[in-house]
Amino acid sequence: MTTPDAGGTAAVPPAQSTPHTSKSGPHRAGPRKSVTGTRRTIAALFLLPALVLLGALVLYPIGYSVGRSFFDKAGDFSGFDNYETMFSDDGIRTAVKNNAIWLVAAPALTTALGLIFAVLTERVRWGTAFKLIIFMPMVISMLAAGIIFRLVYESDPDRGVANALWVGVHDTFAESSGFPQGHPGARSPLKGAGGGAFITKDPVRAGEPVVLPLTGVPPGQMPDDAESAKPAKADPGKVTGTAWQDFTRGKGRGKVNAPDTAEFGYPGIKIEAVKGGKVVASTKAAADGTFSLPKEAVGAQLRYPASNFREPYNGVDWLGPSLITPAIIGSYIWMWAGFAMVLIAAGLASVPRELLEAARVDGANEWQVFRRVTVPLLAPVLAVVVVTLMINVLKIFDLVFVIPPGSSKDESNVLAVQLYNSAFGDRDAGVASAIAVLLFLLVIPVMLFNMRRMRREGRR
C-alpha cells in the first residue's frame, strides 16, 4: 500500500523483514555457523593429539609428583613427613632463602640494566653494534656460561679476570708491599717489634754504618730495579746503613750480616728511627740498599714497619661462602641483560615522540622525562620482562650447579639443585617430589599475574 507524500508522489513504505515460516509457525534464524562449517566433534578430534601430549607430558607428571610426595624413600605412605623434612632440613632452608634472594635481586637488576642500555643506546650512532655485543651472551648455553664464570671468578689474579681488575684498582690507590715474607735471620741484629714489624736490638750511633739484613723474599718477587748490595759509607753527622737480602746461593758463600756483591739491596724499603715509641725520622733505601738518616736518628732504634712485609693484595674471594650467591647472580645478569634490553628497546621504539617533546617543551629535564613519561609508557613491557625473568630464576639450575666449588656448594644451593641432589644423590624421590611441588606452587602466583596482565592488555 502506498500513501501520497507532501509533493503528491506515492511513498513506498520501508521494507519489513518477514519471519521465516514453517509448518510449526514462524521462528528466527538459527545460530551462525562457522565459515568452514566445523563442528565440535571435528574440532575435538583435531585437538585430541595435543590434549594427549599435554596430559602425558604435563598433567601426569604433576599428578604423579604430588602423589609421590606423600611416600617415603622406600615407597611406603608417610603423609606429610616429606614436607616436614623439607622445612626442617638446613640445606633445603638455605635453598629456599637463596631462591628468595634470586627472585628479588636478579629480575630487578637485570631489568634495570636492560632499561639503562636501551635508553642510552637509542641516541648513539653505534647503538646497534652495542646491542649486538650485549645480546651475544644469550647465544651461550647456561652450562658454558657457568664454566666461563668459574674461570672469571678464579681467586688467583693471574687467572681470574674479576680479581685481576679488582687488584689493579686496589693497587692504584693503595701501595702494595714490595718485600712479602721478608724476615730477619737467626743472627740478625733485628728483633720482632709486634704486628709484623722488626726493630734493631740496640740504639744506633752516628758515624757507624748500620746493617739491616733480611731473608725470605722469593727471588721472583724481588723488585726489578734491585742492584747489588753495597756497604754504607760512614758519615759523622748522620746515621747510615744498608738494607739487603742477606742470602747467597751456594754453601759457604757470602758472610752473615755483611753485604755481598752477589746479594741484592732492598730498593724502596721504608726505615724509621724510633725514640720513646715515636718516629723521629724515616727514609727509603736506594737501589743498592743503602740509606741515610739525619742527626735526629742518633740514639734511636731503626725499625722496619710492617707495611714492608704484608702479603700482596690478591683480591676478593668471589667463590667463597659469603659472596658465592651474588657472584652467580652477576653471571646471570651478564647473560640476560641483553634479553631485557632488546625487549625494552622494542617497546621504546613504539613510544610516541610527541609526548616526549611535549614534556620537554613544558620545561621537564631529561631525568623528569625519563621518570614521568618514558617509564610509565614502558610499564607493560617492563612487566613482561620482570615476570619472564621471575619464572626463569625460580628454576635456575645450570649456573648454580657449575660455578660454586665444593666448599661453597651448600651456601649457593637453590631449590632446583636441591631437587636434583635429593633425587639422584640421596635417592629420595619423596623429598624430591615435595620440592617439585613447592616449586610448582611458587610459580603459580607469577603465572596468574601474567595471565591477568595479558587479559587486561587484550581488552585494550
SELUM-267321 format. One record per residue (C-alpha): residue in three letters; x, y, z. Coordinates in pm, whole numbers, plus 32768, in hexadecimal, padded with zeros to 4 digits. Last residue first. Layout:
# SELUM-267321
AlaXYZ ...
***
This chain:
# SELUM-267321
Arg90A37F0389E7 Arg8FF67DC28A47 Gly911F7CEA89DF Glu920E7DAD8AC0 Arg912E7D688BEA Arg91277BF88B8D Met92A37BED8B71 Arg92C97C8D8CC9 Arg91DA7B948D63 Met929C7A738CC7 Asn93EB7AFD8D42 Phe93697B238EA4 Leu92E279C18E9A Met9434793F8E1F Val94F079F68F34 Pro93FF796E9039 Ile942478098FAB Val95A378028FA4 Leu95CC77DF911D Leu94CF76C2912A Phe958D7606901D Leu96D7763690D3 Leu963875AE9212 Val95B074839153 Ala970B743C90C6 Ile979D74539225 Ala969D7355929E Ser96F472759177 Ala9866728191D3 Val980F722E933C Gly974F70F992CB Ala9846709491BB Asp995E706692BA Arg9A846FD991F8 Asp9B6E70B292CE Gly9C3A711F91A0 Phe9B4B70F0907C Ala99FC71689105 Ser9A7172319233 Asn9B9772CE9178 Tyr9ABF7328904C Leu99AF73C19126 Gln9ABA747F91E8 Val9B40750C90A0 Ala99E37581903C Leu999F760C9197 Val9ADB76DD91B2 Asn9C2D76999259 Ser9D3977A7925A Glu9D9F777693C9 Asp9DAA75FA93A9 Lys9E7C7606926E Ser9F8176EC9303 SerA09C75FC9364 GlyA061751F9234 ProA09C763C9143 Pro9F71770A90CD Ile9F4E774E8F54 Val9EB776128EBD Phe9D7875B58F7D Val9D1177198FCF Leu9D3F77828E64 Asp9C7C76578DDD Phe9B5376578ECD Ile9A6F77868ECF Lys990477148EED Leu987E783E8FAD Val996C79198EE6 Asn98B278E48D9E Ile975779248E27 Met97D37A6B8EBC Leu98857AC38D77 Thr97477AA28CAB Val96827B6A8DAD Val97847C838DAF Val979B7C998C32 Val96237C988BFA Ala95EF7D9A8D0E Leu96F97E7B8C73 Val96417E698B27 Pro94F67ECB8BC7 Ala959D7FE68C8F Leu964E80808B62 Leu955F81A78B51 Pro958C81E08CC7 Val970B81CF8C9F Thr971C82C68B7D Val963983D78C06 Arg967484218D78 Arg97CC838B8DB6 Phe986D83BA8C60 Val97D885108C1F Gln9835857A8D82 Trp999B85048D50 Glu99B185B48C00 Asn993887028C88 Ala97CA87698C82 Gly978188CD8C10 Asp962F88AA8B65 Val96E588948A16 Arg97A187648A9A Ala965A86BB8AFD Ala95C6870689A7 Glu96F986748900 Leu96D3852F89C0 Leu9560851B8975 Glu959785618804 Arg969B844C87F4 Pro958B834A881F Val9626821588C7 Ser963380F987C8 Ala97B080F287B2 Leu97C380DB892C Gly96FE7F988928 Ala97F87EFB883A Ala99177F84890D Ile98787EE78A41 Leu986A7D92899C Val99D27DAA891B Met9A5E7E2C8A66 Ala99B77D1F8B39 Phe9A4A7C0A8A61 Gly9B9F7CB38A60 Ala9B9C7CCB8BDC Trp9B647B528BE5 Met9CC47AC38BD1 Trp9D887BC48C97 Ile9C6B7BD38D94 Tyr9C8C7A5C8DCA Ser9E057A7E8E00 Gly9DC67B8A8F06 Ile9CC37AAD8FB0 Ile9DD579A48FCE Ala9EBA7A9E907B Pro9DA47B179161 Thr9D6A79A991CC Ile9EDD795891FE Leu9F337A8A92CC Ser9F2D7A0D9435 Pro9F8778A193F4 GlyA0BA78F09320 LeuA0B178EF91A4 TrpA0EF7A659186 AspA2117A58927D ValA2777BBF923E GlyA3C67C4191C8 AsnA5277BBF91EF TyrA5BE7CE192B3 ProA7307C9E92DF GluA7967C07942E ArgA8077D009532 PheA97D7D32954F AsnA9D37EA29523 SerA88F7F1795C6 AlaA9097E76970A ProA9F57F97974B TyrAB6E7F48973F ArgABF87FF49871 LeuAD3A80A398CC GlnAD7280E79A3F AlaADC982499AA1 GlyAF0C82D49B35 ValAF5583A499FE AlaAE1B83B29925 GluADF6852B994E LysAF4D854D98A5 ProAEAF85049752 LeuAE7D83A696BE SerAF3683089597 PheAEF081D394C9 ThrAFA880C79403 GlyAEE77FA09370 AspAF8B7FA29216 AlaAE4E80339176 AlaAE37813E9285 AlaAD90810993D7 LysAC6B81D8944E ThrAC6982D5956A SerABD6832096BF AlaAC14840797E4 ValAB9B84449949 ValAA9A832A995A LysAA1383199ABD GlyAA1F81F19BAE GlyAB2382969C8B LysAC0882C99B62 ValABC8821C9A15 AlaAC8A824F98D0 GluABC081C297AB IleAC3180FE9678 LysAB5980CA9543 IleABC77FDE942F GlyABE4809492E3 ProACFD7FC29253 TyrAD507E919327 GlyAEB97E4492CD PheAF287D0B921A GluB02E7C049270 AlaB1477B8D918E ThrB2097CCD91DA AspB1FF7C75934C ProB1777D40946E AlaB1DE7CC395CA AsnB0F47C2F96CF ValB1637AC9967A LysB27D7AAD957D GlyB2567A2B941A ArgB28878D0938D GlyB2B677A1946E LysB1A676D793C5 GlyB122776B9283 ArgB01F7878924E ThrB06079BA9306 PheAF6C7A469407 AspAF6A7B8894CD GlnAE5F7C3993FE TrpAEAE7DA89438 AlaAE857EDE950F ThrAFCA7FA09536 GlyB02D80AF962C ThrB05E821F9679 ValB01382F297AB LysB08584569778 GlyB17A855B97F5 ProB2BB848D97F0 AspB26683E196A4 AlaB2DE827B966C LysB2AE81EB9512 AlaB1AA80DA94E6 ProB2167F7F947D LysB18F7F269322 AlaB07C7E3692B2 SerB06D7DDC9142 GluAF4B7E889099 AlaADD07E6A90B8 AspAD127F1D8FA0 AspAC377DEF8F4E ProABBA7DD490B2 MetABE67C7B914F GlnAAB17BA29126 GlyAB4E7A93904A ProAC717A71913C ProAB7E7A20925A ValABAF7B0C9384 GlyAC157A3794AD ThrAD497AEA9530 LeuAD987C3395D7 ProAED17CF39637 LeuAEC27E4D96D9 ValB0317EB496FB ValB0808002979A ProB1A880DC9738 GluB256817D9867 GlyB28E82F3983D AlaB158834F9904 ArgB0E082539A02 ValAFC681529A02 ProAEF880D59B26 AspAF047F5E9B6A LysAE267E369B10 ThrADC47ECA99C1 IleAC527EBF996A PheAB6E7DD898A1 AlaA9FA7E09984E GlyA8F97CF2981A GlyA8007D71991C GlyA8FE7D5C9A34 AlaAA627DE59A43 GlyAB1E7CA899E5 LysAC967CB39A00 LeuADAF7D349925 ProAF2A7D12994E SerAF097BCF9883 ArgAF9F7A8A98FF AlaAE6979B198C7 GlyADFF7A629788 ProAD1C7B919766 HisABD07B8196A8 GlyAB477BC5954A GlnAA0B7B0294F1 ProA9947C129405 PheAA957D179399 GlyA9FA7E1392A9 SerA8B57E459367 SerA7987EE792A9 GluA74C805992A8 AlaA5D7809D92BB PheA51F817191B9 ThrA59680D69073 AspA5DD7F8A9122 HisA4697F65916C ValA3FC7FAE9007 GlyA4F07EAF8F79 ValA4947DB29086 TrpA3247DCF9028 LeuA3697DB28EB3 AlaA4427C7A8EE1 AsnA3497BF78FE1 AlaA22B7BFD8EE6 ValA3007B778DC8 GlyA3717A428E89 ArgA4B679A38E15 AspA5D77A838E84 ProA4F97B188F91 AspA4E179BE9037 SerA38879A890DB GluA2DC79258FA0 TyrA19479E28F6E ValA1BE7A038DF3 LeuA21F78938DDA ArgA0DE78168E7F PheA03979278DB4 IleA090787F8C6C IleA02A77258CE9 Gly9ED977AB8D58 Ala9EA7785B8C0A Ala9EE877138B56 Leu9DE276628C2D Met9CE6777B8C01 Ser9D08775F8A88 Ile9D9B787F89C6 Val9CB7792A88C7 Met9C387A1989D5 Pro9D9C7A908A13 Met9D8C7B4688C0 Phe9C787C398926 Ile9D667D3C89BB Ile9E467D308886 Leu9D1F7D4F8797 Lys9C8F7E6E8860 Phe9DDC7F248847 Ala9DE77EF286CE Thr9C867F7A86AD Gly9CD680A78789 Trp9DFB811586B1 Arg9D5C82618658 Val9CF882B087BA Arg9BA3832C8828 Glu9AE581EA8863 Thr9C1481488904 Leu9BDC82018A4C Val9A6C81A78A6F Ala9A9380358A1B Phe9BCC800A8AF0 Ile9B2A80AD8C1E Leu99EE7FDE8BF7 Gly9AB77E9B8BD5 Leu9B777EF28D12 Ala9A357F318DD0 Thr99997DF08D4B Thr9AC97D218DAD Leu9ADE7DC18F05 Ala996D7D898F52 Pro995D7C298EC0 Ala9A987BB68F7E Ala9A617C5A90D1 Val99087BF8914E Leu98DA7A9990C6 Trp9A4A7A4190F1 Ile9A457AA8925E Ala990679DE9294 Asn99A778B491E7 Asn9AD078D992CF Lys99EE78C99401 Val99377796937A Ala9A8376E99330 Thr9B05773A948B Arg99C876A19519 Ile9A05756C9443 Gly9B67754594C7 Asp9B01757C9632 Asp99F3746E9627 Ser98C274CB96F8 Phe97EA755995E1 Met981F743A94EE Thr9814733495FD Glu96BA73AB9664 Tyr964F739E94F7 Asn96D7723D94D8 Asp961F71D59617 Phe94D172519590 Gly943A70F8956D Ser95386FDF957D Phe94B26ED6948E Asp95BF6DD69446 Gly96956DEF930B Ala97E76DAD93AF Lys984E6F1B93A1 Asp97056F8D9438 Phe95B36FC29398 Phe94D770FC93A2 Ser95AC71B692A1 Arg9566709D91AB Gly93FB710E9185 Val945572779135 Ser95697205904C Tyr947D71138F98 Gly937772228F67 Ile947273188EDB Pro9516720E8E00 Tyr93BB71A58D7A Leu934773078D2F Val9479737C8C6F Leu951372808B7E Ala940471778B64 Gly92D8725E8B92 Leu935B73688AA9 Leu93C0726089AA Val926371C989B3 Leu91C37321899C Ala929A7379886D Pro9238723287C3 Leu90C6726E8819 Leu90AE73D28797 Phe906273678631 Leu8F63726B86A6 Ala8EC5736D878E Ala8E9D7461866D Ile8DF3734F859F Thr8D00730886B9 Arg8CBC747686F4 Arg8C5274AE858C Thr8D13756B8485 Gly8C3A7617837C Thr8D6876C682EC Val8CD77821831B Ser8C4C77C9846D Lys8AD7779C8490 Arg89F678B28502 Pro88EF785585FE Gly878E780E8577 Ala86AE790484BB Arg857879798573 His842A78BD857F Pro82D878C684CE Gly81E677A084F0 Ser81FE76288519 Lys81D975E683A8 Ser82E676E1835D Thr830978528342 His843B792C8349 Pro83E47A8283CF Thr83AD7B9882D6 Ser84937CBF82DA Gln83E47E048294 Ala842A7ED98167 Pro83F8804781A1 Pro82AE80D78125 Val82AC81527FBF Ala824482B97FA6 Ala8156831F7E93 Thr8195846F7E01 Gly80BA85947E50 Gly81D286747EC5 Ala817386568033 Asp816F84DF8021 Pro806283FF7F8F Thr802F82AF8039 Thr807F815D7FA5 Met800080008000 
***
